[in-house]
Amino acid sequence: MTNPGFRLEHDLLGDREVPTDAYFGVHTLRARENFDITGISIAVYPDLIRALAQIKQAAARANQKLGLLDATRADAIVAACREVIDGNLHEHFVVDVIQGGAGTSTNMNANEVIANRALELLGHARGDYTKLHPNEHVNMSQSTNDVYPTALKLATYVGIFRLIDAMAGLRGAFERKAVEFADVLKMGRTQLQDAVPMTLGQEFSTYAVMLGEDEARLQEAALLIREINLGATAIGTGINAHPDYAPLVCRKLAEISGIPVVTAPNLVEATQDCGSFVQLSGVLKRVAVKLSKVCNDLRLLSSGPRAGFGEINLPPRQAGSSIMPGKVNPVIPEVVNQVAFEVIGNDMTVTFAAEAGQLQLNAFEPIIAHSLFKSVLHLTNACHALATHCVEGITANRDALRESVARSIGIVTALNPYIGYANATEVAAEAHASGRGVAEIVLERGLMNAAQLAEVLRPEVLTRPQPIPTASARAA
């Protein structure tokens, strides 16, 4: 006898009681018990849940069109899928994000939730699978091995363009600062040593360019993600699917999702190959590395306020110490650095998981999915935080920058074409030893007159290519 508040369901291993109010069924119940790993359910990734529902909806319509599924059941499945796509029932997607079985538990969780909601819409009780079955009807013409990677690609595709939008917002913030700081002269550095002058605007413009380059790389990666293996069923041979099913379900899925998916030319290859995920993960790592480098720069440039570089000021976000009064830390660049470290580690996970695939299927796509979703989501949030809470509020310490250029030995490089490398080296050595300014020593040695020196040391001359003076001009 079934206990109150439960219904009895049956699977390969026998009978189990499932909570009456649950939309999931016995397969999901066992998976939840087996994979108590992270405590994080797949519902944490709503794009994945929506993608699963879009696939089930497309499959129902394709199967109906092919005469394999009656209109009554197809309409009920489609209606249930629409509810999931709209954000309902997500709390019933309860399997852990890390699971054995190549994603079978995720696929079965979707099949059961959609089947039980469709049963309700038809006026039947949850679990009355004689009327509409999770496997026979919701999963018709499908296998986990084509549903799961397709859902992963749909969800990732959506996330990629959210990330691109976030990066574009951050790029815009840097571009605006580049304009604001276009007239601020400072010393550039190589290997943390004084190099030659530049403007703070030039420095910030490089960050914008770096982001723009990687927006383009992400768009390229998205092209690979559009290729799906839906219709491959178990290993790519299309067993248990109608010959016309694969192209038809692809068209239906494109209409439903709004994503221009295409069927892979070789479904056997596409079912086992995780190359597009590796490619995307590598691009995400590239984004992370660049963001981390930028944040390292921001932390260095704002270090101090008295005993560091002190060239820029980051907007204060919170008190920095429980013991040191008045201390403010660069917490936003620090958190972005940590996201970058995570993404770099996620890339290694994706690499090993993709490499570990055997024969006709990769069983480790759940950890690939979890790693990619985390990387995309966290990078997106990091870009928003860096733009809103940091870059937009950065100010320049103009007086300190002006003084550092005046005191720098590095400006002697600009005098090389006029006084020669040997003279410039002697001037630099004396300036370093005496603490005096380069301009003062050049004038004292009669290497240039004041008018010549003033012309050469103008900011617009120091920070961009200029005609090289001729020998006669140098002699004059």
Helices and strands as residue ranges (DSSP letters): E 6-11, E 14-19, H 26-34, G 42-44, H 46-65, H 71-85, G 90-92, H 104-121, I 134-138, H 144-180, E 185-190, E 193-199, H 200-225, E 227-228, H 245-257, E 262-263, H 267-272, H 275-301, E 312-313, H 331-355, H 365-389, G 391-393, E 395-396, H 398-407, G 410-415, H 416-419, H 421-434, H 438-444, H 450-456, H 459-462, H 471-475
